[in-house]
Amino acid sequence: MVLPTKEVARSVRARLKLFESGKKRVVSRADTLGGEPVFEGTRVSVRHVGELVKKGVPLETLHEDFPKLSGSDFAFARIFVDLGGGDA
């Protein structure tokens, strides 16, 4: 049996890098959506966007609905939800 550890490690590093850079775009303030994490400069919930990505909403539709967000923002939101969406 051969395990593709190099590919897995590369994928994990890429996702970690995306997560670290994405965290810099997220803010949480009590006066914005009750403290729900949102993308900086918006009132767009990271959790909501991540759930849409997870459900398979096409990126074209997401870009139309959330024009201030980038492809990286959508990928970050998916990781955010996969990791528990900030639930403590």
Chimera marker file (.cmm) of the C-alpha trace (Angstrom):
<marker_set name="trace">
<marker id="1" x="0.000" y="0.000" z="0.000" r="1" g="1" b="0" radius="0.5"/>
<marker id="2" x="1.267" y="3.463" z="-0.900" r="1" g="1" b="0" radius="0.5"/>
<marker id="3" x="0.113" y="6.527" z="0.976" r="1" g="1" b="0" radius="0.5"/>
<marker id="4" x="0.373" y="9.840" z="-0.922" r="1" g="1" b="0" radius="0.5"/>
<marker id="5" x="1.747" y="11.725" z="2.085" r="1" g="1" b="0" radius="0.5"/>
<marker id="6" x="3.403" y="14.451" z="0.030" r="1" g="1" b="0" radius="0.5"/>
<marker id="7" x="0.105" y="15.287" z="-1.667" r="1" g="1" b="0" radius="0.5"/>
<marker id="8" x="-1.765" y="15.252" z="1.627" r="1" g="1" b="0" radius="0.5"/>
<marker id="9" x="0.855" y="17.439" z="3.294" r="1" g="1" b="0" radius="0.5"/>
<marker id="10" x="0.748" y="19.900" z="0.381" r="1" g="1" b="0" radius="0.5"/>
<marker id="11" x="-3.052" y="20.063" z="0.575" r="1" g="1" b="0" radius="0.5"/>
<marker id="12" x="-3.020" y="20.595" z="4.345" r="1" g="1" b="0" radius="0.5"/>
<marker id="13" x="-0.396" y="23.352" z="4.053" r="1" g="1" b="0" radius="0.5"/>
<marker id="14" x="-2.448" y="25.108" z="1.379" r="1" g="1" b="0" radius="0.5"/>
<marker id="15" x="-5.620" y="24.933" z="3.488" r="1" g="1" b="0" radius="0.5"/>
<marker id="16" x="-3.779" y="26.200" z="6.570" r="1" g="1" b="0" radius="0.5"/>
<marker id="17" x="-2.343" y="29.099" z="4.590" r="1" g="1" b="0" radius="0.5"/>
<marker id="18" x="-5.807" y="29.929" z="3.249" r="1" g="1" b="0" radius="0.5"/>
<marker id="19" x="-7.291" y="29.735" z="6.746" r="1" g="1" b="0" radius="0.5"/>
<marker id="20" x="-4.609" y="31.978" z="8.260" r="1" g="1" b="0" radius="0.5"/>
<marker id="21" x="-5.008" y="34.629" z="5.562" r="1" g="1" b="0" radius="0.5"/>
<marker id="22" x="-8.807" y="34.380" z="5.712" r="1" g="1" b="0" radius="0.5"/>
<marker id="23" x="-8.877" y="34.936" z="9.480" r="1" g="1" b="0" radius="0.5"/>
<marker id="24" x="-7.417" y="38.382" z="8.853" r="1" g="1" b="0" radius="0.5"/>
<marker id="25" x="-10.578" y="39.341" z="6.919" r="1" g="1" b="0" radius="0.5"/>
<marker id="26" x="-12.961" y="38.316" z="9.709" r="1" g="1" b="0" radius="0.5"/>
<marker id="27" x="-14.217" y="40.585" z="12.471" r="1" g="1" b="0" radius="0.5"/>
<marker id="28" x="-16.680" y="40.060" z="15.270" r="1" g="1" b="0" radius="0.5"/>
<marker id="29" x="-18.323" y="43.021" z="17.019" r="1" g="1" b="0" radius="0.5"/>
<marker id="30" x="-21.331" y="43.054" z="19.303" r="1" g="1" b="0" radius="0.5"/>
<marker id="31" x="-22.939" y="45.827" z="17.222" r="1" g="1" b="0" radius="0.5"/>
<marker id="32" x="-22.746" y="43.815" z="13.968" r="1" g="1" b="0" radius="0.5"/>
<marker id="33" x="-25.066" y="40.799" z="13.701" r="1" g="1" b="0" radius="0.5"/>
<marker id="34" x="-24.873" y="40.308" z="17.455" r="1" g="1" b="0" radius="0.5"/>
<marker id="35" x="-21.188" y="39.419" z="17.342" r="1" g="1" b="0" radius="0.5"/>
<marker id="36" x="-21.463" y="36.871" z="14.536" r="1" g="1" b="0" radius="0.5"/>
<marker id="37" x="-18.146" y="36.677" z="12.636" r="1" g="1" b="0" radius="0.5"/>
<marker id="38" x="-18.459" y="38.669" z="9.396" r="1" g="1" b="0" radius="0.5"/>
<marker id="39" x="-16.137" y="39.594" z="6.569" r="1" g="1" b="0" radius="0.5"/>
<marker id="40" x="-14.505" y="42.926" z="7.372" r="1" g="1" b="0" radius="0.5"/>
<marker id="41" x="-16.274" y="45.889" z="5.792" r="1" g="1" b="0" radius="0.5"/>
<marker id="42" x="-19.504" y="43.919" z="5.333" r="1" g="1" b="0" radius="0.5"/>
<marker id="43" x="-22.421" y="42.548" z="7.285" r="1" g="1" b="0" radius="0.5"/>
<marker id="44" x="-21.964" y="39.187" z="5.570" r="1" g="1" b="0" radius="0.5"/>
<marker id="45" x="-21.813" y="36.260" z="7.984" r="1" g="1" b="0" radius="0.5"/>
<marker id="46" x="-18.867" y="33.949" z="7.397" r="1" g="1" b="0" radius="0.5"/>
<marker id="47" x="-20.938" y="31.030" z="8.676" r="1" g="1" b="0" radius="0.5"/>
<marker id="48" x="-23.817" y="31.783" z="6.277" r="1" g="1" b="0" radius="0.5"/>
<marker id="49" x="-21.508" y="31.986" z="3.269" r="1" g="1" b="0" radius="0.5"/>
<marker id="50" x="-19.701" y="28.802" z="4.318" r="1" g="1" b="0" radius="0.5"/>
<marker id="51" x="-22.988" y="26.920" z="4.607" r="1" g="1" b="0" radius="0.5"/>
<marker id="52" x="-23.960" y="28.076" z="1.114" r="1" g="1" b="0" radius="0.5"/>
<marker id="53" x="-20.639" y="26.863" z="-0.277" r="1" g="1" b="0" radius="0.5"/>
<marker id="54" x="-21.031" y="23.564" z="1.579" r="1" g="1" b="0" radius="0.5"/>
<marker id="55" x="-24.522" y="23.100" z="0.093" r="1" g="1" b="0" radius="0.5"/>
<marker id="56" x="-23.032" y="23.449" z="-3.374" r="1" g="1" b="0" radius="0.5"/>
<marker id="57" x="-24.319" y="26.878" z="-4.399" r="1" g="1" b="0" radius="0.5"/>
<marker id="58" x="-22.392" y="27.704" z="-7.589" r="1" g="1" b="0" radius="0.5"/>
<marker id="59" x="-19.535" y="30.196" z="-7.158" r="1" g="1" b="0" radius="0.5"/>
<marker id="60" x="-21.006" y="32.319" z="-9.944" r="1" g="1" b="0" radius="0.5"/>
<marker id="61" x="-24.181" y="32.741" z="-7.892" r="1" g="1" b="0" radius="0.5"/>
<marker id="62" x="-22.199" y="33.493" z="-4.744" r="1" g="1" b="0" radius="0.5"/>
<marker id="63" x="-20.158" y="36.142" z="-6.564" r="1" g="1" b="0" radius="0.5"/>
<marker id="64" x="-23.412" y="37.738" z="-7.764" r="1" g="1" b="0" radius="0.5"/>
<marker id="65" x="-24.933" y="37.681" z="-4.276" r="1" g="1" b="0" radius="0.5"/>
<marker id="66" x="-21.769" y="38.774" z="-2.467" r="1" g="1" b="0" radius="0.5"/>
<marker id="67" x="-19.752" y="40.890" z="-4.923" r="1" g="1" b="0" radius="0.5"/>
<marker id="68" x="-17.374" y="42.180" z="-2.221" r="1" g="1" b="0" radius="0.5"/>
<marker id="69" x="-16.143" y="38.656" z="-1.504" r="1" g="1" b="0" radius="0.5"/>
<marker id="70" x="-13.379" y="36.871" z="-3.376" r="1" g="1" b="0" radius="0.5"/>
<marker id="71" x="-12.933" y="33.248" z="-4.303" r="1" g="1" b="0" radius="0.5"/>
<marker id="72" x="-10.539" y="32.949" z="-1.373" r="1" g="1" b="0" radius="0.5"/>
<marker id="73" x="-13.237" y="34.314" z="0.945" r="1" g="1" b="0" radius="0.5"/>
<marker id="74" x="-15.625" y="31.595" z="-0.205" r="1" g="1" b="0" radius="0.5"/>
<marker id="75" x="-12.984" y="28.891" z="0.269" r="1" g="1" b="0" radius="0.5"/>
<marker id="76" x="-12.147" y="30.266" z="3.727" r="1" g="1" b="0" radius="0.5"/>
<marker id="77" x="-15.826" y="30.321" z="4.710" r="1" g="1" b="0" radius="0.5"/>
<marker id="78" x="-16.149" y="26.647" z="3.793" r="1" g="1" b="0" radius="0.5"/>
<marker id="79" x="-13.141" y="25.757" z="5.960" r="1" g="1" b="0" radius="0.5"/>
<marker id="80" x="-14.565" y="27.922" z="8.756" r="1" g="1" b="0" radius="0.5"/>
<marker id="81" x="-17.820" y="25.940" z="8.699" r="1" g="1" b="0" radius="0.5"/>
<marker id="82" x="-16.010" y="22.614" z="8.399" r="1" g="1" b="0" radius="0.5"/>
<marker id="83" x="-14.058" y="23.484" z="11.543" r="1" g="1" b="0" radius="0.5"/>
<marker id="84" x="-17.210" y="24.203" z="13.497" r="1" g="1" b="0" radius="0.5"/>
<marker id="85" x="-17.935" y="27.732" z="12.333" r="1" g="1" b="0" radius="0.5"/>
<marker id="86" x="-16.360" y="29.386" z="15.292" r="1" g="1" b="0" radius="0.5"/>
<marker id="87" x="-18.495" y="27.463" z="17.789" r="1" g="1" b="0" radius="0.5"/>
<marker id="88" x="-16.810" y="27.229" z="21.134" r="1" g="1" b="0" radius="0.5"/>
<link id1="1" id2="2" r="1" g="1" b="0" radius="0.2"/>
<link id1="2" id2="3" r="1" g="1" b="0" radius="0.2"/>
<link id1="3" id2="4" r="1" g="1" b="0" radius="0.2"/>
<link id1="4" id2="5" r="1" g="1" b="0" radius="0.2"/>
<link id1="5" id2="6" r="1" g="1" b="0" radius="0.2"/>
<link id1="6" id2="7" r="1" g="1" b="0" radius="0.2"/>
<link id1="7" id2="8" r="1" g="1" b="0" radius="0.2"/>
<link id1="8" id2="9" r="1" g="1" b="0" radius="0.2"/>
<link id1="9" id2="10" r="1" g="1" b="0" radius="0.2"/>
<link id1="10" id2="11" r="1" g="1" b="0" radius="0.2"/>
<link id1="11" id2="12" r="1" g="1" b="0" radius="0.2"/>
<link id1="12" id2="13" r="1" g="1" b="0" radius="0.2"/>
<link id1="13" id2="14" r="1" g="1" b="0" radius="0.2"/>
<link id1="14" id2="15" r="1" g="1" b="0" radius="0.2"/>
<link id1="15" id2="16" r="1" g="1" b="0" radius="0.2"/>
<link id1="16" id2="17" r="1" g="1" b="0" radius="0.2"/>
<link id1="17" id2="18" r="1" g="1" b="0" radius="0.2"/>
<link id1="18" id2="19" r="1" g="1" b="0" radius="0.2"/>
<link id1="19" id2="20" r="1" g="1" b="0" radius="0.2"/>
<link id1="20" id2="21" r="1" g="1" b="0" radius="0.2"/>
<link id1="21" id2="22" r="1" g="1" b="0" radius="0.2"/>
<link id1="22" id2="23" r="1" g="1" b="0" radius="0.2"/>
<link id1="23" id2="24" r="1" g="1" b="0" radius="0.2"/>
<link id1="24" id2="25" r="1" g="1" b="0" radius="0.2"/>
<link id1="25" id2="26" r="1" g="1" b="0" radius="0.2"/>
<link id1="26" id2="27" r="1" g="1" b="0" radius="0.2"/>
<link id1="27" id2="28" r="1" g="1" b="0" radius="0.2"/>
<link id1="28" id2="29" r="1" g="1" b="0" radius="0.2"/>
<link id1="29" id2="30" r="1" g="1" b="0" radius="0.2"/>
<link id1="30" id2="31" r="1" g="1" b="0" radius="0.2"/>
<link id1="31" id2="32" r="1" g="1" b="0" radius="0.2"/>
<link id1="32" id2="33" r="1" g="1" b="0" radius="0.2"/>
<link id1="33" id2="34" r="1" g="1" b="0" radius="0.2"/>
<link id1="34" id2="35" r="1" g="1" b="0" radius="0.2"/>
<link id1="35" id2="36" r="1" g="1" b="0" radius="0.2"/>
<link id1="36" id2="37" r="1" g="1" b="0" radius="0.2"/>
<link id1="37" id2="38" r="1" g="1" b="0" radius="0.2"/>
<link id1="38" id2="39" r="1" g="1" b="0" radius="0.2"/>
<link id1="39" id2="40" r="1" g="1" b="0" radius="0.2"/>
<link id1="40" id2="41" r="1" g="1" b="0" radius="0.2"/>
<link id1="41" id2="42" r="1" g="1" b="0" radius="0.2"/>
<link id1="42" id2="43" r="1" g="1" b="0" radius="0.2"/>
<link id1="43" id2="44" r="1" g="1" b="0" radius="0.2"/>
<link id1="44" id2="45" r="1" g="1" b="0" radius="0.2"/>
<link id1="45" id2="46" r="1" g="1" b="0" radius="0.2"/>
<link id1="46" id2="47" r="1" g="1" b="0" radius="0.2"/>
<link id1="47" id2="48" r="1" g="1" b="0" radius="0.2"/>
<link id1="48" id2="49" r="1" g="1" b="0" radius="0.2"/>
<link id1="49" id2="50" r="1" g="1" b="0" radius="0.2"/>
<link id1="50" id2="51" r="1" g="1" b="0" radius="0.2"/>
<link id1="51" id2="52" r="1" g="1" b="0" radius="0.2"/>
<link id1="52" id2="53" r="1" g="1" b="0" radius="0.2"/>
<link id1="53" id2="54" r="1" g="1" b="0" radius="0.2"/>
<link id1="54" id2="55" r="1" g="1" b="0" radius="0.2"/>
<link id1="55" id2="56" r="1" g="1" b="0" radius="0.2"/>
<link id1="56" id2="57" r="1" g="1" b="0" radius="0.2"/>
<link id1="57" id2="58" r="1" g="1" b="0" radius="0.2"/>
<link id1="58" id2="59" r="1" g="1" b="0" radius="0.2"/>
<link id1="59" id2="60" r="1" g="1" b="0" radius="0.2"/>
<link id1="60" id2="61" r="1" g="1" b="0" radius="0.2"/>
<link id1="61" id2="62" r="1" g="1" b="0" radius="0.2"/>
<link id1="62" id2="63" r="1" g="1" b="0" radius="0.2"/>
<link id1="63" id2="64" r="1" g="1" b="0" radius="0.2"/>
<link id1="64" id2="65" r="1" g="1" b="0" radius="0.2"/>
<link id1="65" id2="66" r="1" g="1" b="0" radius="0.2"/>
<link id1="66" id2="67" r="1" g="1" b="0" radius="0.2"/>
<link id1="67" id2="68" r="1" g="1" b="0" radius="0.2"/>
<link id1="68" id2="69" r="1" g="1" b="0" radius="0.2"/>
<link id1="69" id2="70" r="1" g="1" b="0" radius="0.2"/>
<link id1="70" id2="71" r="1" g="1" b="0" radius="0.2"/>
<link id1="71" id2="72" r="1" g="1" b="0" radius="0.2"/>
<link id1="72" id2="73" r="1" g="1" b="0" radius="0.2"/>
<link id1="73" id2="74" r="1" g="1" b="0" radius="0.2"/>
<link id1="74" id2="75" r="1" g="1" b="0" radius="0.2"/>
<link id1="75" id2="76" r="1" g="1" b="0" radius="0.2"/>
<link id1="76" id2="77" r="1" g="1" b="0" radius="0.2"/>
<link id1="77" id2="78" r="1" g="1" b="0" radius="0.2"/>
<link id1="78" id2="79" r="1" g="1" b="0" radius="0.2"/>
<link id1="79" id2="80" r="1" g="1" b="0" radius="0.2"/>
<link id1="80" id2="81" r="1" g="1" b="0" radius="0.2"/>
<link id1="81" id2="82" r="1" g="1" b="0" radius="0.2"/>
<link id1="82" id2="83" r="1" g="1" b="0" radius="0.2"/>
<link id1="83" id2="84" r="1" g="1" b="0" radius="0.2"/>
<link id1="84" id2="85" r="1" g="1" b="0" radius="0.2"/>
<link id1="85" id2="86" r="1" g="1" b="0" radius="0.2"/>
<link id1="86" id2="87" r="1" g="1" b="0" radius="0.2"/>
<link id1="87" id2="88" r="1" g="1" b="0" radius="0.2"/>
</marker_set>
